Amino acid sequence: MKEIHTIGIAGAGAMGRGIAQIAAQAGLGVVMFDVQPAALVAARDNLDSTFKTLVSKGKITQETAQAAMTGIAFAEDINAFAACDLVIEAIVERLDVKQQFFRQLETVVAPDCILVSNTSSLSITSIAAVCERPARVAGYHFFNPVPLMKVVEVVDGLRSDPRVGDALMELSRRMGHTPVRAKDMPGFIVNHAGRGMNTEGLRVAQECVASFQTIDEIMREQAGFRMGPFELMDLTGLDVSHPVMESVYRQFFDEPRFKPSPLGTVRVAGGLFGRKSKGGFYDYVDGQKQIAPAVPAPRMEGVTKVWISHLHEQGHALAGHLLRGLGAAIQMGSTPDPDCLLVVTPYGQDVSTTVAQQGLDPARTIGLDTFNGFDQTKRRTLMVSPATDPQWRDRAHALLSHDGVPVSVIQDSPGFVAQRIVAMIVNIACDIAQQGIATPQDIDRAVNLGLGYPKGPLTMGDALGPAKVLEVLRNLQAVTGDPRYRPSLWLQRRVQLGMSLLAVSATQRA
Ligand SMILES: NC(=O)c1ccc[n+]([C@@H]2O[C@H](COP(=O)([O-])OP(=O)(O)OC[C@H]3O[C@@H](n4cnc5c(N)ncnc54)[C@H](O)[C@@H]3O)[C@@H](O)[C@H]2O)c1
């Protein structure tokens, strides 16, 4: 492979500009081409002001800025790509337009020029299929905004020469980005792995388990994510994320794990896209997300007597420790007294199923999410069944918020809120590994950097305990009968064999 010195960028939109910036800052020569002269003018102005801002903030020197800006040529004619070593296509997201562009490009560039597409949703193999030299075509998927999103997916099409991908991996590092390598499969890594949070969040909301805001609060404060699913979708814009959900679902031939929600369809139809339309899952006034005030915790006199189900030993111990610390009198023994609050701590089950299995008094029974690894000091999740008496719910709420920690009261749900969303995230990542779309390490890197999750999903699964994640999924599948919760073979086998979710098979390593 010849060395890459000069990069052509087709499309002077948001992505083309971002890629031009990091390439020019890395000292590469850049040629930008767009069919719209106005887009080129806007790109030049935008890049010039970006470099000036970086200088004023002390991020780069005046000399670097000057060299970067003079290193970018702006062209209205595709022939300007003739001397490029690599051309990155970042034009409109339509297969026919991209194929036509690649056909034309091959008549302009040298035979050894690498051709890549920044597509997020189209198959690299199908773009390359119209090329005379498909071996030199690959995917190079950056994220928006490019200079801040430091990860890039290098995608091998079925006919890509692996040395093309190797050269792109190396180039990414020169530009200060972390490359991850993916097979040409729908959504590559990040848009595939990202299905877990949003589709399961929507499913939880559709079951009327909790409000959008409550689901977000639980995901942030208990499960440790920077944003919950609805804040995230409002930020991205549902006009962008709903079609991605539909596209990945269809491309995997209606895989139940990725099933989009009619909650999204109706919002898109109504123009409720999120922040950009000043209304989405939240309302926005002067750019500020409107938050419903927290429901004040009820007050209760006297000591609450609590009996905790032994069904789940770890949950029993955690709940006992927590509730004792909050001043509850814990009743020991297998049969609860008639004046006790009954607490169940299921993994992947709802309160109703647990009540029925254990023959408990439904009016007095509440669920507490004690899944290990979830933070009980920032927020707690209290779950009721349709038969829980409001007085017992309020007593439980008062007890759980006794030390001032906010409590989310949710309706019955197998796997509460955080358990089921996190289990879906881990399960989908496991299946990406099972399908060999990327290495476990690259899956974690891509999700960590591309989606901003606190940990990569496989590391997250290891930290929570693969066996516990599996238990949540199995129970979810049993309670709902829905194949979307079927555990990935990758997860099952690693639990059966006591291996880390990051471990590839011994024979593949050898
Ligand atoms: N915006 C994102 O968040 C994002 C993230 C990752 C990948 N992508 C992908 O990157 C690509 C570009 O996205 P964008 O958001 O920058 O789009 P954009 O609409 O902002 O810009 C596209 C530019 O391409 C130009 N163009 C269209 N057809 C052309 C052609 N035949 N030849 C040359 N120029 C042409 C348009 O004039 C426009 O200036 C798409 O494939 C998109 O899916 C976008």
The ligand as an SDF file (V2000), in Angstrom:
LIG
                    3D

 44 48  0  0  0  0  0  0  0  0999 V2000
  -24.3290   13.7930   10.1280 N   0  0  0  0  0  0  0  0  0  0  0  0
  -24.0060   12.7430   10.8700 C   0  0  0  0  0  0  0  0  0  0  0  0
  -24.2510   12.6960   12.0700 O   0  0  0  0  0  0  0  0  0  0  0  0
  -23.2880   11.5810   10.2250 C   0  0  0  0  0  0  0  0  0  0  0  0
  -22.5570   10.7040   11.0400 C   0  0  0  0  0  0  0  0  0  0  0  0
  -21.8610    9.6520   10.4420 C   0  0  0  0  0  0  0  0  0  0  0  0
  -21.9270    9.4770    9.0740 C   0  0  0  0  0  0  0  0  0  0  0  0
  -22.6690   10.3420    8.3170 N   0  0  0  0  0  0  0  0  0  0  0  0
  -22.6760   10.1220    6.8590 C   0  0  0  0  0  0  0  0  0  0  0  0
  -21.8170   11.0530    6.2430 O   0  0  0  0  0  0  0  0  0  0  0  0
  -22.3500   11.4450    4.9780 C   0  0  0  0  0  0  0  0  0  0  0  0
  -22.4980   12.9480    4.9250 C   0  0  0  0  0  0  0  0  0  0  0  0
  -23.2880   13.3820    5.9830 O   0  0  0  0  0  0  0  0  0  0  0  0
  -23.4640   14.9440    6.3290 P   0  0  0  0  0  0  0  0  0  0  0  0
  -24.2730   14.9920    7.5600 O   0  0  0  0  0  0  0  0  0  0  0  0
  -22.1700   15.6370    6.2870 O   0  0  0  0  0  0  0  0  0  0  0  0
  -24.3770   15.4100    5.0840 O   0  0  0  0  0  0  0  0  0  0  0  0
  -24.6990   16.8970    4.6020 P   0  0  0  0  0  0  0  0  0  0  0  0
  -26.0450   16.8140    3.9840 O   0  0  0  0  0  0  0  0  0  0  0  0
  -24.4390   17.8900    5.6770 O   0  0  0  0  0  0  0  0  0  0  0  0
  -23.6080   17.1640    3.4580 O   0  0  0  0  0  0  0  0  0  0  0  0
  -23.5560   16.4260    2.2790 C   0  0  0  0  0  0  0  0  0  0  0  0
  -22.8400   17.2780    1.2240 C   0  0  0  0  0  0  0  0  0  0  0  0
  -22.6350   16.4490    0.0900 O   0  0  0  0  0  0  0  0  0  0  0  0
  -22.8440   17.2300   -1.0700 C   0  0  0  0  0  0  0  0  0  0  0  0
  -23.1360   16.3240   -2.1740 N   0  0  0  0  0  0  0  0  0  0  0  0
  -24.2710   15.6610   -2.4460 C   0  0  0  0  0  0  0  0  0  0  0  0
  -24.1190   14.8920   -3.5410 N   0  0  0  0  0  0  0  0  0  0  0  0
  -22.8380   15.0690   -3.9690 C   0  0  0  0  0  0  0  0  0  0  0  0
  -22.0560   14.5250   -5.0320 C   0  0  0  0  0  0  0  0  0  0  0  0
  -22.5730   13.6610   -5.8850 N   0  0  0  0  0  0  0  0  0  0  0  0
  -20.7670   14.9130   -5.1490 N   0  0  0  0  0  0  0  0  0  0  0  0
  -20.2280   15.8040   -4.2800 C   0  0  0  0  0  0  0  0  0  0  0  0
  -20.9180   16.3610   -3.2770 N   0  0  0  0  0  0  0  0  0  0  0  0
  -22.2030   15.9770   -3.1040 C   0  0  0  0  0  0  0  0  0  0  0  0
  -23.9820   18.1510   -0.6990 C   0  0  0  0  0  0  0  0  0  0  0  0
  -23.9690   19.2970   -1.5280 O   0  0  0  0  0  0  0  0  0  0  0  0
  -23.6610   18.4760    0.7560 C   0  0  0  0  0  0  0  0  0  0  0  0
  -22.8760   19.6590    0.8570 O   0  0  0  0  0  0  0  0  0  0  0  0
  -23.6300   10.6480    4.7970 C   0  0  0  0  0  0  0  0  0  0  0  0
  -23.3260    9.4580    4.1340 O   0  0  0  0  0  0  0  0  0  0  0  0
  -24.0260   10.3560    6.2230 C   0  0  0  0  0  0  0  0  0  0  0  0
  -24.8470    9.2290    6.3760 O   0  0  0  0  0  0  0  0  0  0  0  0
  -23.3250   11.4010    8.8500 C   0  0  0  0  0  0  0  0  0  0  0  0
  1  2  1  0
  2  3  2  0
  2  4  1  0
  4  5  1  0
  4 44  2  0
  5  6  2  0
  6  7  1  0
  7  8  2  0
  8  9  1  0
  8 44  1  0
  9 10  1  0
  9 42  1  0
 10 11  1  0
 11 12  1  0
 11 40  1  0
 12 13  1  0
 13 14  1  0
 14 15  2  0
 14 16  1  0
 14 17  1  0
 17 18  1  0
 18 19  2  0
 18 20  1  0
 18 21  1  0
 21 22  1  0
 22 23  1  0
 23 24  1  0
 23 38  1  0
 24 25  1  0
 25 26  1  0
 25 36  1  0
 26 27  1  0
 26 35  1  0
 27 28  2  0
 28 29  1  0
 29 30  1  0
 29 35  2  0
 30 31  1  0
 30 32  2  0
 32 33  1  0
 33 34  2  0
 34 35  1  0
 36 37  1  0
 36 38  1  0
 38 39  1  0
 40 41  1  0
 40 42  1  0
 42 43  1  0
M  CHG  2   8   1  16  -1
M  END
$$$$
